[in-house]
Every structure is written in C-alpha cells, then in structure tokens.
Amino acid sequence: MGLGREVESFIETYVSLLENGTAAIFAGAGLSCSAGLKDWRKLLERVAEELRLNISLETDLVALAQYYHNKKKRTGLNQIIKNAFGANTQPSENHKILAKLPIKTYWTTNYDSLIEKSFENCGKTIDVKRKNEDLTTVIQRSDAVIYKMHGDITSIDDTVITKDEYETYSYKREPFRNALKYDLLSKTFLFIGFSFEDPNLLHILGTIKILLQDSMKEHYCIMKKVSRDDFCSGNSELDEKNCQYEQIKRELRIEDLQKRYSINVLEVDEYSDVTAILQEIERRFRTKRVFISGSLVDAKPYMQKEVEDFVFQLSKDIVRSEYQIISGFGIGIGGALINGVLEYVYDETKYRHIDERLILWPFPQSIEDEEEKRNKFTKYREDMLSEAGVAIFMFGNKLSQKESTIVEADGVLEEYNIAKKRGVKVIAIGCTGGAAKKIWEEQMAEFETYFPSASYPGLQSLYEKLGEKDLSLEKCRKLVLEILDIIAGRCQSK
C-alpha cells in the first residue's frame, strides 16, 4: 500500500503519541471481524428472520434486539451471543500488532476476549474492566487497561444489546461513561472497526462537544472506502445506484465526525490496508528504540580511552537524535554508554527522566547454577530485544573460561540470533572485531536478505565501510548514525 500524505501524517502523529503515552484505542466490531467473528448485522441476522424481517432493510439494530427480547426474553439473546463469541477464535494480525505497542488504554464495545488474548500471548498483564465494581480496583503494574463498555462473554447477562439497556446505560453504568469522558479529553483515540452508530458513544461525544465547543481533542478513525464490490444483488443498475447513495452518506458522515467531534477519518481501499498502517506504525516506533550490544576486555587495535570516548559520544548522539537506547550494560562499554546518555539528558531541559532515553536491563550476577543462569540470560535477551527495532553490535570479545585467551563473546552472538529471529534490523560495526566482525561478515554475505535494495537503495556501500580495517572510530561513529537514520526512514542513502 502506498502511503498518501494524509496517512503519512497520521502515522507520524500516532508514533509521537505512543512515545509520550497519550495514544488510546477504541475497538469496534470491525476489529473482531478481521479474526472471523460476526459484526452486529450478521449477529442479528437470525433474529430478523425469526421476527419475519429483512436484516438488509434494518437500520436500527438496537431496536431489533429489543423486539426479539420482548418475544423471547433475555435467554434468547444470550444464546445468540454465546454461540457467536464463545468459540475459540484467535486474535487477528491487527490484535497482535496493537498488543505489542505501548498503548495503555483500550475501550471496546465488543463482547469477545480477543484483545485480552493478544496481550496474554505477549506475556503482558492486563486490567480488564467489565462492570462498575471493576473500576474501583487496580491491578498494579498492568501493561494496559481494557474497558469492556458493553460487558463481554464472561457475563452474558450483563451485556448491553437491547434498547432498554442502552436507554438505562447512563444511569446503570455512569462510572463507565465518566471514565470514557475523561479518556476522550486526555488521550488521542484511534477508532478501529467502528461505525459510529453506537448511541452511548455518540451521546458522550455530544456531551464533550457541548462542554468544550471548538476545543475538543482531535481523534482518528480508519474506515474502508465504499466500493462497488460491496453491492452484489445481481442487479447491476441497482447496485450502482446503492453504491452512489452510500458514497454520499459516507461523505456526509465523515464531514459530521470531523466538524462536530474532531474525529479525522482516514479512508483505505481494503481492510488489509488497516494492517499495513498498523505495521508501519509499529515499525517506525520500534526503529526509534535502539538496542546496543557489545562486550570488551581487549580494545586492540584501539586504545581503551579511544573506545570509551567512541561509545560515550555515540550514545550521546543517538539520544540527541530522538532515539531511545536499550542496553544490558555490556562489560567494557556499559559505563561509557550510560555516561553519554546522562550527559545529554541532564543538559537537555526537555527531558526530566533518564528512562525517557535509556532502558537498562543489567544481567543478574548472583546465579550460581550454570543452566539456570543460561536460561535466565536468554530470557533477558529476548525481553530486551522485544522492545527494539534496531540493534547495534560492537566489539564482542571476552576472556575464555580459563581466562587465558580472548574469544568471541557468545552472549553477543546469542543476542544477534535473537535479533534476526525477531526481525530487528542489525548494524554490525565490523571494524571493532570480535563477535561484531563475525556478524558484519554474515550480514554482508546476505545483504539483500537483510536490507533489500528496493527498500534501502545505496545502503550496502555505507555498510561495507563499517568493516574497513583501518576505519577510525570517529568516522565509524558518523557512519553508524547515518545508517541508523536511513533504516529509520529519516533520510535517504546517497
């Protein structure tokens, strides 16, 4: 998918929101449909048939659910919900991407548990709010809070689906309404799979509009364009007429959402474009997090002070360029790396906390059992690299077990293999020797695999220079910064 100017602008904005912690998601039925579940219209198709109505002619689905409730009581609707959402459906690619991003706030009208599953699959802790009582408790150190605005499959009797339940929502679920109002005022939402036909959400948006007038916070929504392929009655003339009618309605709705509620709509050609946008958001966010790997007991052919100055200045330049560094405090380079970040952070007034620019994962040193130590170190490395989009490898030497010779650092090589497995882009500074040289040689041997020339034209010639034997560390530093910016999409290679 080629990114238009509007989509490009949104992606840059949303990446910034992720960095400052104000991004939020509102998931509608369309997000779950991408995993194979039913939307509202398909959910109530059988309901319409039993009421001798045509679902394609119905516009008030809440009223339709109420009519069925009047005849069958709540048990009939409960069974339909259970049948539709009780299956062991797995999260879609969109769910998986969202769970990997540092989004703390999720709201949804969906009854399924796909958002929760996607977080659990990532090993993250979630705080799920299904009913009023849940709002009074907090799960400490949770990675995200998920508000199930209309309840969910775990408590079918408490789900909101009929007209009665919508009309009494403001009274029975007032704490949810207040919480949503606050989040809409303080965070920027991305609405995914949402049609904006939900009466509760529209009422809350309307209330905020009355209070703030022209000062409402901007939000975003992704919608699929109306397509001729969406209409297939068999009557081409009728289908064309219906398509044109829906396009007019869509244009009016987009204008209404923007002017009344400050919701900017991004239209895409296909549902798969939503995935492409989310993937690009994740890629750009990850490339701003740089993992630095290396260990050093022998600086040759460089002087120790020269190496320390190189690591110090490189780390300082990286954070100056608005990247965040992740490091396991490698032997011989960890101190200089931290000092470079500290000097920049404390000299720069816009940063008040070092963790805005540096994430440290120091390895535990008190484990005596070798197998336990290996397993824990591997887990540490996997966790560190799960946060990164780019990994820089330098030096990578250590003393052998007998401490008589200098050998390649197997820990650095393990981090490289984890990085490859996770699709992290690698910058290996081959001129520094050790494991870094071995990694650089492998990268160069299969350069097109790691950096396709169609996506990174001209990058190979820059990368080759990182392996030059007599390359000064000063030139090396400038090369690394240039390559890093190219990988992050900030500049083009020459």
C-alpha positions in Angstrom: 0.0 0.0 0.0 1.4 3.4 -1.0 1.1 5.9 1.9 -0.8 9.0 1.0 0.0 12.3 2.6 -2.9 12.1 5.0 -2.0 8.6 6.1 1.7 9.5 6.3 0.8 12.5 8.6 -1.3 10.3 10.8 1.4 7.6 11.2 3.9 10.3 12.3 1.4 11.7 14.7 0.5 8.4 16.2 4.1 7.3 16.7 4.6 10.6 18.7 1.5 9.8 20.8 3.0 6.3 21.5 6.2 7.9 22.7 4.5 10.4 25.0 2.0 7.8 26.3 -1.2 9.5 25.2 -2.3 7.0 22.5 -5.6 5.1 23.1 -7.6 2.6 21.1 -11.4 2.3 20.6 -12.2 -1.1 19.1 -15.4 -1.8 17.3 -16.9 -4.9 15.8 -14.8 -4.5 12.7 -11.6 -5.3 14.6 -13.0 -8.6 15.7 -14.4 -9.3 12.2 -10.8 -9.5 11.0 -10.5 -12.5 13.2 -13.6 -14.2 11.7 -16.2 -13.1 14.2 -19.6 -11.6 13.3 -20.4 -7.9 13.2 -23.7 -6.6 14.6 -25.7 -7.1 11.4 -24.6 -10.7 11.0 -25.1 -11.4 14.7 -28.8 -10.3 14.4 -29.5 -11.9 11.0 -31.3 -14.9 12.6 -33.1 -12.5 15.0 -34.5 -10.6 12.0 -35.6 -13.9 10.3 -37.5 -15.1 13.4 -39.2 -11.7 13.6 -40.1 -12.0 9.8 -38.0 -9.0 9.0 -35.2 -8.5 6.4 -31.9 -7.6 8.1 -30.7 -5.8 5.0 -33.5 -3.3 5.4 -33.0 -2.7 9.1 -31.1 0.5 10.3 -32.0 0.4 14.0 -30.3 -2.8 15.2 -30.7 -1.8 18.9 -34.5 -1.7 18.4 -34.3 -5.1 16.5 -32.6 -6.7 19.5 -35.3 -5.2 21.8 -38.1 -6.6 19.6 -36.5 -10.1 20.0 -36.1 -9.6 23.7 -39.8 -8.7 24.0 -40.7 -12.0 22.4 -38.0 -14.4 23.6 -36.8 -12.7 26.8 -33.1 -12.3 27.6 -32.3 -16.0 27.3 -32.8 -16.0 23.5 -30.3 -13.1 23.0 -27.9 -14.7 25.5 -27.7 -17.9 23.5 -27.1 -16.0 20.2 -24.2 -14.1 21.9 -22.8 -17.3 23.4 -22.9 -19.1 20.0 -21.3 -16.2 18.2 -18.5 -15.3 20.6 -17.9 -18.5 22.7 -15.8 -20.2 20.1 -12.0 -20.5 20.5 -11.2 -17.8 18.0 -7.7 -16.5 17.9 -6.6 -12.8 17.6 -6.0 -11.4 14.2 -2.8 -9.8 13.0 -4.2 -6.4 13.9 -4.8 -7.5 17.5 -1.2 -8.9 17.7 0.3 -5.6 16.5 -1.7 -3.5 18.9 -0.8 -5.7 21.8 2.9 -5.2 21.1 2.6 -1.4 21.1 2.8 0.6 24.4 -0.8 1.6 24.4 -2.1 1.7 27.9 -5.8 2.4 27.3 -8.3 0.3 25.3 -12.1 0.8 25.0 -14.3 -1.6 23.2 -18.0 -2.4 22.6 -17.1 -5.9 21.6 -18.2 -8.9 23.7 -15.3 -11.2 22.7 -11.9 -11.6 24.5 -9.6 -11.2 21.5 -7.9 -8.1 22.9 -7.2 -9.9 26.2 -5.9 -13.0 24.4 -3.5 -10.9 22.3 -2.0 -9.4 25.5 -1.7 -12.7 27.2 0.0 -14.2 24.2 2.6 -11.4 24.5 3.1 -12.2 28.2 1.6 -8.9 29.3 -0.5 -8.1 32.3 -3.9 -6.5 31.7 -6.6 -4.9 33.9 -10.0 -5.7 32.4 -13.0 -3.5 33.4 -16.3 -5.3 32.7 -18.6 -3.9 35.3 -18.9 -0.9 37.6 -17.2 -2.7 40.5 -14.1 -3.4 38.4 -13.5 0.4 38.2 -12.8 0.6 42.0 -9.8 -1.8 41.9 -6.5 -1.5 40.2 -4.0 -4.3 39.1 -0.6 -2.9 39.9 1.9 -2.6 37.1 -0.5 -3.7 34.4 0.6 -3.1 30.8 -2.9 -1.9 29.7 -6.4 -1.2 31.0 -9.2 -2.7 28.8 -12.7 -1.2 29.3 -15.4 -3.6 28.1 -18.0 -0.8 27.7 -20.9 -3.2 26.9 -19.7 -6.2 29.0 -18.5 -9.4 27.5 -18.9 -13.1 27.0 -17.8 -14.0 30.6 -21.0 -12.5 31.9 -23.6 -12.6 29.2 -26.5 -11.3 31.4 -24.6 -8.0 31.9 -24.0 -7.3 28.2 -25.6 -4.3 26.6 -27.6 -5.0 23.5 -31.3 -4.1 23.7 -32.9 -0.6 23.6 -33.8 -0.9 27.3 -30.2 -1.5 28.2 -29.0 1.4 26.0 -31.6 3.8 27.5 -30.7 3.0 31.1 -26.9 2.9 30.4 -26.2 6.5 31.7 -27.8 5.5 35.0 -26.7 1.9 35.5 -23.1 2.4 34.0 -22.5 6.0 34.8 -18.9 5.3 36.1 -18.0 3.9 32.6 -19.4 7.0 31.0 -17.4 9.2 33.2 -14.2 7.2 32.7 -14.7 7.4 28.9 -15.3 11.1 29.0 -12.0 11.6 30.9 -10.1 9.5 28.4 -11.6 11.3 25.4 -10.5 14.5 27.0 -6.9 13.4 27.9 -5.9 10.9 25.3 -6.0 10.7 21.5 -8.1 7.8 20.3 -7.7 5.7 17.2 -11.1 4.2 16.3 -10.7 0.8 14.5 -13.6 -1.2 13.1 -16.1 1.3 14.4 -19.2 2.6 12.5 -20.2 5.4 14.9 -23.7 4.1 15.2 -23.5 3.3 18.9 -25.9 5.6 20.8 -23.8 5.6 24.0 -20.6 6.8 22.4 -22.3 9.4 20.3 -24.1 10.8 23.4 -20.8 11.0 25.3 -19.1 12.7 22.3 -22.0 15.1 22.2 -21.7 16.0 25.9 -18.0 16.7 25.5 -18.8 18.9 22.4 -21.2 20.9 24.5 -18.7 21.4 27.2 -15.6 22.2 25.1 -17.1 23.6 21.9 -14.2 24.2 19.5 -11.6 23.0 22.0 -12.2 19.2 21.6 -9.2 17.0 21.4 -8.6 15.5 17.9 -9.1 11.8 17.4 -8.7 9.5 14.4 -10.6 6.7 12.7 -9.8 4.3 9.9 -12.6 3.3 7.6 -12.7 1.2 4.4 -13.9 3.2 1.4 -17.3 2.4 -0.1 -16.7 0.1 -3.0 -18.8 -1.1 -5.9 -17.8 -4.6 -4.8 -19.8 -4.1 -1.6 -23.0 -4.4 -3.6 -23.8 -7.6 -5.3 -27.6 -8.1 -5.5 -27.3 -9.3 -9.1 -29.0 -6.1 -10.5 -26.0 -4.0 -11.7 -28.1 -0.9 -12.2 -29.5 -1.1 -8.6 -26.1 -2.0 -7.2 -24.6 1.1 -8.9 -27.4 3.3 -7.5 -26.9 1.9 -4.0 -23.2 2.4 -4.1 -23.5 6.0 -5.1 -26.1 6.6 -2.4 -23.7 5.1 0.2 -20.8 7.2 -1.0 -22.9 10.3 -0.5 -23.8 9.2 3.0 -20.2 8.4 3.8 -19.0 11.8 2.7 -21.6 13.5 4.9 -20.7 11.2 7.9 -17.0 12.0 7.5 -17.8 15.7 7.5 -20.0 15.4 10.5 -17.4 13.4 12.5 -14.7 15.9 11.8 -16.7 19.1 12.3 -18.8 18.1 15.3 -16.5 15.7 17.2 -12.9 16.4 15.8 -12.6 12.9 14.6 -10.4 12.7 11.4 -11.3 9.8 9.2 -8.7 8.0 7.1 -10.2 6.0 4.3 -8.4 3.0 2.9 -9.1 0.9 -0.2 -9.1 -2.5 1.5 -9.3 -3.9 5.1 -5.8 -5.2 4.6 -4.6 -1.6 4.4 -5.5 -1.2 8.1 -3.0 -3.9 8.9 -0.4 -2.2 6.7 -0.9 1.0 8.5 -0.5 -0.6 11.9 2.6 -2.5 10.8 4.1 0.8 9.6 3.3 2.4 13.0 4.9 -0.5 14.8 8.0 -0.4 12.5 8.6 3.3 13.0 8.1 3.1 16.7 10.4 0.2 17.0 13.2 1.8 14.9 13.3 4.6 17.5 14.3 2.1 20.1 18.0 1.1 19.6 19.5 -1.9 21.3 23.2 -1.7 21.8 25.1 -4.9 22.3 28.8 -5.4 23.0 31.4 -6.5 25.5 35.1 -5.6 25.7 38.1 -6.8 27.6 40.6 -6.1 24.9 40.4 -2.8 23.0 43.1 -3.6 20.4 43.7 -2.2 17.8 42.3 0.8 19.5 43.3 2.5 22.8 41.0 1.9 25.7 40.4 5.7 26.2 39.6 6.0 22.5 37.0 3.3 22.7 35.4 4.8 25.8 35.1 8.2 24.0 33.6 6.5 21.0 30.9 4.7 23.0 30.2 7.9 25.1 29.8 10.1 22.0 27.8 7.6 20.0 25.3 7.0 22.8 25.0 10.7 23.3 24.4 11.4 19.6 21.9 8.6 19.4 19.7 10.1 22.1 20.2 13.6 20.7 18.7 12.3 17.5 15.5 11.4 19.5 16.2 7.6 19.7 15.8 5.6 22.9 18.7 3.2 23.9 18.1 -0.3 25.3 21.2 -1.9 26.8 22.2 -4.8 29.1 25.2 -2.9 30.4 27.9 -4.9 28.5 31.3 -5.3 30.1 33.7 -2.7 29.0 31.2 -0.4 27.2 28.2 -0.1 29.7 29.7 2.7 31.8 30.6 4.9 28.8 27.2 4.3 27.2 25.3 5.4 30.4 27.5 8.4 30.8 26.9 9.6 27.3 23.1 9.4 27.8 23.3 11.0 31.2 25.3 14.0 29.9 22.7 14.7 27.2 19.6 14.1 29.4 20.8 16.4 32.2 21.9 19.1 29.7 18.7 19.0 27.8 15.8 20.7 29.6 13.0 18.8 27.7 14.0 15.5 29.4 13.4 15.1 33.1 13.8 11.4 33.5 16.6 9.2 32.1 14.2 6.4 31.2 12.8 8.6 28.5 16.1 8.0 26.6 17.6 4.8 28.2 16.2 1.4 29.2 18.7 -0.7 31.2 18.5 -4.4 31.7 21.5 -5.3 33.8 22.1 -9.0 34.0 21.7 -10.7 37.4 25.2 -11.7 38.7 24.3 -13.9 41.8 23.0 -17.0 39.9 25.4 -19.9 40.7 23.7 -22.8 38.7 25.0 -22.6 35.2 21.9 -24.0 33.4 19.6 -21.6 35.4 22.0 -18.7 34.5 21.9 -19.5 30.8 18.1 -19.8 30.7 17.6 -16.6 32.6 20.1 -14.7 30.5 18.4 -15.9 27.3 15.1 -14.7 28.7 16.6 -11.4 29.5 18.0 -11.0 26.0 14.6 -11.9 24.4 12.8 -9.4 26.6 15.3 -6.6 25.7 15.1 -7.3 22.0 11.3 -7.5 22.0 11.4 -3.7 22.6 13.8 -2.8 19.8 13.6 -2.1 16.1 17.3 -1.7 15.5 20.3 -3.4 17.2 23.9 -2.1 17.0 26.7 -4.6 17.6 30.2 -3.5 18.6 33.4 -5.4 19.7 32.1 -8.5 21.4 35.2 -10.2 23.0 35.7 -11.8 26.4 38.1 -13.9 28.3 37.9 -17.7 27.8 36.7 -19.8 30.7 40.3 -20.5 31.6 40.9 -16.7 31.3 44.0 -17.3 29.2 42.8 -16.2 25.8 40.5 -13.6 24.2 37.5 -15.2 22.4 34.3 -14.0 20.7 31.5 -13.2 23.2 28.9 -15.9 22.8 26.3 -13.7 24.6 26.7 -11.1 21.9 26.2 -13.7 19.2 23.1 -15.0 21.0 21.7 -11.5 21.0 22.3 -11.3 17.3 20.5 -14.6 16.6 17.5 -13.4 18.7 17.5 -10.1 16.8 17.4 -11.9 13.5 14.6 -14.1 14.7 12.5 -11.1 15.7 13.2 -9.2 12.5 15.2 -6.5 14.2 17.4 -4.5 11.8 21.1 -5.1 12.6 24.0 -2.6 12.4 27.3 -4.5 13.0 30.4 -2.4 13.4 32.8 -4.9 11.8 35.9 -2.8 12.3 35.8 -3.3 16.1 36.5 -7.0 15.7 35.3 -9.8 17.9 31.7 -11.0 17.5 30.8 -7.8 15.8 33.1 -8.6 12.9 31.6 -12.1 12.5 28.1 -10.6 12.5 29.2 -7.9 9.9 30.6 -10.7 7.6 27.4 -12.6 7.8 25.3 -9.5 7.1 27.4 -8.6 4.1 27.3 -12.1 2.7 23.4 -12.0 2.6 22.9 -8.2 2.5 20.0 -8.3 0.1 18.2 -10.6 2.6 18.6 -8.2 5.5 18.4 -4.9 3.6 16.6 -5.3 0.2 18.0 -2.7 -2.2 14.4 -1.8 -3.3 13.8 -0.5 0.3 17.3 0.6 1.1 19.0 1.8 -2.1 22.7 2.5 -1.8 22.9 1.4 1.8 25.2 -1.5 1.1 28.1 0.8 0.2 27.8 2.5 3.5 27.6 -0.7 5.4 30.7 -2.1 3.7 32.7 0.8 5.2 31.9 -0.4 8.7 34.2 -3.4 8.1 37.2 -1.5 6.9 40.3 -2.5 8.9 41.8 1.0 9.4 38.5 2.9 9.8 38.8 5.5 12.6 36.3 5.3 15.4 35.3 8.9 14.6 34.4 8.1 11.0 32.8 4.9 12.3 30.5 6.9 14.6 29.3 9.2 11.8 28.7 6.2 9.6 26.6 4.4 12.3 24.4 7.5 12.8 23.9 7.9 9.0 22.9 4.2 8.6 20.6 4.4 11.6 18.7 7.3 10.2 18.4 5.6 6.8 17.0 2.4 8.5 14.5 4.6 10.5 13.4 6.3 7.3 14.7 9.7 8.3 17.0 10.2 5.3 17.9 8.6 2.0 21.2 6.9 1.3 23.5 8.6 -1.1 
